Amino acid sequence: MTKAFADGTGMDSPARARELRRWLALYAKLQVGDASWAYRSFAQLVSDHGFYQQPSPWVHDGLQRPGQCFSTASQWAERAGWTYVEGYVLVPSAAPFSCFEHAWCLTDQGVADPCLPDGTAVGYVGIPLTDSFRRQQQALRATHAVFVADPVNPLAGINEDVLRAGLPSQAVAGHGPGPRSAASL
């Protein structure tokens, strides 16, 4: 596994990107549907449309709420006008599965993760969503998670419609300076 670096984060930035890419490749093997589907997994969707972001400190009012990422990120997107992002987060302390599905927000200052305490996450890769697409999918699925199964409503399952048909062009929000496509990680 990854050796620890002196800064205590577990890895430097290029190593974080490589580790996220490695996890996406592993998760992409967990496929649904058949060859006619646009994306056979959420990981494949994120690999094709996601952007890499480094963590930023949480400097906003309100406590971070671990375990409630989809609802909390949605609430902050609505309340503060931030961009909701769904994808994967890299948390070395969560080994052996140190990369998992997650939701957070983007602001003008970078990542705003209303769930994971500062210093927990070392990298993010995800798809920034427009408010209209996020709201539409959340209403259709009766859950806060747009693409994946939400622990609050596991019956909603994964978003097979998007995996089958593909991501509509109006779904992806502008992501500002800094992030890179997951494919270029």
N, C-alpha and C positions, 0 to 999 in steps of 0.2 A: 504494500500500500504506500501512500505518500508519506515522505518523511517530514517532520516538523521543521519550520524555519524559525529563526530567532524572534521574529515579530509576533509569534504566537498564533498567527492565522492559519498555519498548517501548510501554506504554499504561496509562492509568488504569483503574480498575475498571469504570466504565460502558462504556468502549471495549472492554475484554476481553470483556464479556458480549455486546456487539453483534457483535464479531468471531466469537465462538463461534456465535452465532445464524446469522450469515452462512454459516459453514462447514457447519453442520447443514443449512441449506437447500440448499446445493450438493450435499452428500453424499446427501441424501434423493432426489435425482434419479437416483441409481444404484440402480435398482430391480430386484428379483427377483420371481418369482411372477407372479400376475395380480391382477385387481381383487378377487377373493374373499379374498385374504390380509388379515389384520388389519393387518400392517405390511409395506410394500413394501421397506423398507430398515432397517438398524440405526439410521441417523440419525433416521428417523421414530419408531422405538421410543424412542430417547433423548429426542427432542423432546417426546414425550407423557408419559414417565415419569421423566425425568432431573432432577437437581438441580444447581444451580451451586454450586461451592465455590472459594474462593480458596486459593492455596498456603499451606502452613505449613512452617516449617523442620523439617528432619529432625534430631531430637534423640535418636534411639534407637541402641542398639548395633547394629552390623552395617553393612557397607558397602552403599551403593546400587548396584544392578546394572542398568545400562542395557541394553535389548534383551531383557530377560527379565521383562517386567511381569506377564504372566498367572501364571506359575509363582511368581514372587517375592511378588506380592500375595496369592496363595493360601496360600503358606507362612506369611506374617505373620498372615493371618486365622486360620489354624489355631493357630499358636504363641502369639500374643498375644491372641487373642479379638477382634480388630478386625473391622470390617465390610468385606467385599470389595466394590469398586465397579468396574463396567465402563462405559466411555463414551468420551469424547473429551477430549484435553488440548490446550491452546493453547501452542505453543512458537514464539515469533516467530523465533528463530534457525534454525529448520528450514525456512524459506521455500525454495521457493515453496509447499510443503504444510505450513504451520505448525500445522495442526490434524490430529490423527490418533487412531486407536483406541488405547485405553490402559486399563490396570487399575491401581488404587491401593487404599488402605484409608482408612476413616474411623475416628478415635478420638474420645475425649471432647475432645481439643484441636483437632480439625479433620482436614485432609488429612494422611495419612502416605504419602508416595510412596516406596516402597522401591527405585525404579529411577532416576528422573531427578534429577540433582544439584540442590541448592538453587539457585534463581535461574534455572533453565532454563524451567520451566513458569510461566505467568502466570495460568492459569485452568483449571478442570476442570468438565465437565458429565457426569454419569453416573447410573447406576441402582445404588443400594445394595442388595445382595442378601442374603437370609437364608442362613444356613449350610446349611440343609437343601436349599434349591433349588440353591444353587451346587454342593454336593457331588453332588446327583443329576444335574445337567446335565453336570458334568465327567466323571462316571462313564459316562454314556450316550454322550458324545462322545469319550471317551478323549483328552481334552485339558484344559489348565487354563483356556482361554478358554471362557466361558459362551455368548456370543452371536456372536463374530466368529471369523475364521480365525486360528489361532495359528501363528506362524512355526515353532514347534517341531513341530507336527503339521498341516501345511497340508491334508492329505487330509480332515481333519475339516470343513473349509469353514465356512460360516456356519450358524447355528442356524436352519435353515428351519422346524423344528417350531414354535418360538416365534413366528417371523415370520408363519407361516401361521395358527396358532390363537390367538395373543395371549399376553400375559404373565399367568400365573396370579396371583391376588390374594395368595397366600402367598409369592410370589417376592420382593417388595420389602420390605426391612428398614426399620425406623424410622431416620430420618436425623438426628434431633436438631435443635437450634436452628440457624438460619443459612441453610441451603440453600433455594433457590427452585426452582420448576419451571422446566425449560428453556423452556417456552412463555412464561414471564414474564420471560425474560432481556431 
